[in-house]
Amino acid sequence: FLTLVARLHPHTYDFVAFIIDGTLGFQPSRTVAVVMSLLPGGKDLLTIAYAALAYGFPVLYALQLKSGARTPVNVYAVFLTSALCALALYQLCPIAGPAYAFGTDFPLRLPEAEALPQFQTIIPVAARNGMPSMHLGWSLLLWMNAGYVGRWARAGFALLVGLTVLATLGLGEHYLVDLAAG
């Protein structure tokens, strides 16, 4: 489905997001990517953290069943509802991420933000699931709901939130503005 969004919306707001991130005086995704590439196993950690989110909802659901805790919402209903909302928002603000917008130039040879056009641009086919960042949104939802099953679960999901922020930026999947919207 995300590839269909790319075909429906060949133009993206990637350059706009890049320019907005640049107003901070640096590019957060570039900074995280470069720092993590200097650490032994840093990129591997980011890749694992990015993929680990897929296991978050089943793990939290199993913990809820095991603890017998009554939660105000079903985590799968939250997941499905947020996914449907995100799919609608992807149509309004298609963004792929700096790794797709800049290709092999990410993260070391990024252009100056001032050199980019301040409007939509066409980038190669890639999922337009940048705005909002559901990786961050879902990790936050997991963290918020983990409090019903105990402190250790909440601490574990807090770690997932932090690693997700680093992974989404460092792998070039998102801009910081995407994370703020997610």
C-alpha positions as CSV (number, residue, x, y, z in Angstrom):
1,F,0.0,0.0,0.0
2,L,2.8,2.4,0.8
3,T,4.3,1.9,-2.7
4,L,0.8,2.8,-4.1
5,V,1.0,6.1,-2.1
6,A,4.3,6.7,-3.9
7,R,2.7,6.2,-7.3
8,L,-0.2,8.4,-6.4
9,H,2.0,11.1,-5.0
10,P,5.3,11.3,-7.0
11,H,5.9,14.8,-5.5
12,T,7.1,14.9,-1.9
13,Y,7.7,17.6,0.7
14,D,11.2,16.2,1.6
15,F,13.0,19.3,0.7
16,V,10.6,21.4,2.8
17,A,11.2,19.1,5.8
18,F,14.9,19.2,5.2
19,I,14.8,23.0,5.2
20,I,12.7,23.1,8.4
21,D,15.2,20.8,10.2
22,G,18.0,23.1,9.0
23,T,16.5,26.0,10.9
24,L,17.9,24.3,14.0
25,G,21.4,25.2,12.7
26,F,22.2,21.5,11.9
27,Q,20.6,18.5,10.3
28,P,19.5,16.1,13.1
29,S,19.3,13.0,10.8
30,R,22.8,13.6,9.5
31,T,24.2,14.2,12.9
32,V,22.7,11.0,14.4
33,A,23.7,9.0,11.3
34,V,27.3,10.2,11.4
35,V,27.7,9.7,15.2
36,M,26.2,6.2,15.1
37,S,28.4,5.2,12.2
38,L,31.5,6.1,14.3
39,L,30.4,3.8,17.1
40,P,31.2,0.1,16.7
41,G,27.9,-1.6,16.0
42,G,26.1,1.7,16.0
43,K,24.3,1.2,12.7
44,D,23.5,-2.4,13.6
45,L,21.9,-1.2,16.8
46,L,19.8,1.3,14.8
47,T,18.7,-1.3,12.4
48,I,17.6,-3.7,15.2
49,A,15.8,-0.9,17.0
50,Y,14.0,0.2,13.9
51,A,12.8,-3.4,13.3
52,A,12.0,-4.1,17.0
53,L,8.9,-2.0,16.9
54,A,7.1,-4.7,14.9
55,Y,7.3,-6.9,18.0
56,G,6.1,-4.1,20.4
57,F,2.4,-4.6,20.2
58,P,2.4,-8.4,20.5
59,V,4.8,-8.2,23.5
60,L,2.7,-5.6,25.2
61,Y,-0.4,-7.6,24.6
62,A,1.2,-10.7,26.0
63,L,2.4,-8.7,29.1
64,Q,-1.2,-7.4,29.6
65,L,-2.6,-10.9,29.4
66,K,0.0,-12.3,31.8
67,S,-0.5,-9.5,34.3
68,G,-4.3,-9.6,34.2
69,A,-4.2,-5.8,34.2
70,R,-7.4,-4.1,33.0
71,T,-6.4,-1.5,30.5
72,P,-8.6,1.4,29.3
73,V,-8.0,0.5,25.7
74,N,-7.2,-2.5,23.6
75,V,-3.6,-2.1,22.2
76,Y,-4.6,-3.6,18.9
77,A,-7.5,-1.2,18.5
78,V,-5.1,1.7,19.2
79,F,-2.7,0.3,16.6
80,L,-5.3,-0.1,13.9
81,T,-7.0,3.3,14.5
82,S,-3.6,5.1,14.5
83,A,-2.5,3.2,11.4
84,L,-5.7,4.3,9.5
85,C,-5.3,7.9,10.6
86,A,-1.7,7.9,9.4
87,L,-2.6,6.4,6.1
88,A,-4.9,9.3,5.5
89,L,-2.3,11.8,6.6
90,Y,0.3,10.3,4.3
91,Q,-1.9,11.5,1.4
92,L,-1.8,15.0,2.6
93,C,1.9,15.4,3.3
94,P,3.9,12.8,1.5
95,I,7.5,12.6,2.7
96,A,9.9,9.7,2.2
97,G,12.9,10.6,4.4
98,P,16.4,11.9,3.7
99,A,17.9,8.5,2.8
100,Y,15.4,8.4,-0.1
101,A,15.4,12.1,-1.0
102,F,19.2,12.3,-1.2
103,G,20.1,8.7,-1.9
104,T,23.8,7.9,-1.6
105,D,24.5,11.5,-0.6
106,F,22.9,10.7,2.8
107,P,24.4,11.4,5.3
108,L,27.9,12.7,4.3
109,R,27.2,14.8,1.2
110,L,23.9,16.6,1.9
111,P,23.3,19.9,0.1
112,E,23.0,23.2,1.9
113,A,19.3,23.8,2.8
114,E,19.5,27.2,1.0
115,A,20.4,25.5,-2.3
116,L,17.2,23.4,-2.3
117,P,13.9,24.6,-3.8
118,Q,11.3,25.4,-1.2
119,F,8.5,23.4,-2.7
120,Q,7.6,19.8,-3.6
121,T,10.1,17.7,-5.5
122,I,10.0,14.3,-7.2
123,I,12.1,11.6,-5.7
124,P,12.4,7.9,-6.7
125,V,9.7,5.5,-5.7
126,A,9.8,5.0,-2.0
127,A,7.2,4.8,0.7
128,R,5.7,8.2,1.5
129,N,5.2,7.4,5.1
130,G,7.3,10.1,6.7
131,M,4.7,12.5,8.1
132,P,3.6,11.5,10.6
133,S,6.2,9.1,11.9
134,M,4.2,6.1,13.1
135,H,7.4,4.5,14.3
136,L,7.7,7.2,17.0
137,G,3.9,7.4,17.4
138,W,3.5,3.7,18.0
139,S,6.5,3.5,20.3
140,L,5.0,6.3,22.4
141,L,1.6,4.5,22.4
142,L,3.3,1.4,23.6
143,W,5.2,3.3,26.3
144,M,2.0,5.0,27.5
145,N,0.1,1.7,27.7
146,A,3.0,-0.2,29.3
147,G,2.4,1.6,32.6
148,Y,-0.6,-0.7,33.2
149,V,1.6,-3.8,33.4
150,G,4.4,-2.5,35.5
151,R,7.5,-0.3,35.9
152,W,9.8,-2.7,34.1
153,A,7.6,-2.8,31.0
154,R,7.3,1.0,31.1
155,A,11.1,1.3,31.4
156,G,11.6,-1.2,28.5
157,F,9.2,0.7,26.3
158,A,10.8,4.0,27.2
159,L,14.1,2.6,26.0
160,L,12.3,1.6,22.8
161,V,11.1,5.2,22.4
162,G,14.6,6.6,22.7
163,L,16.1,4.0,20.3
164,T,13.3,4.6,17.9
165,V,14.1,8.3,17.8
166,L,17.8,7.5,17.1
167,A,16.9,4.8,14.5
168,T,14.4,6.8,12.5
169,L,16.8,9.8,12.3
170,G,20.1,7.8,11.9
171,L,18.8,5.5,9.2
172,G,17.5,8.4,7.2
173,E,13.9,7.3,7.4
174,H,12.6,10.5,8.9
175,Y,13.4,14.2,9.5
176,L,13.0,15.6,13.0
177,V,9.9,17.5,11.9
178,D,8.3,14.1,11.1
179,L,9.0,12.9,14.6
180,A,7.5,16.0,16.1
181,A,4.3,15.4,14.0
182,G,4.2,11.7,14.9
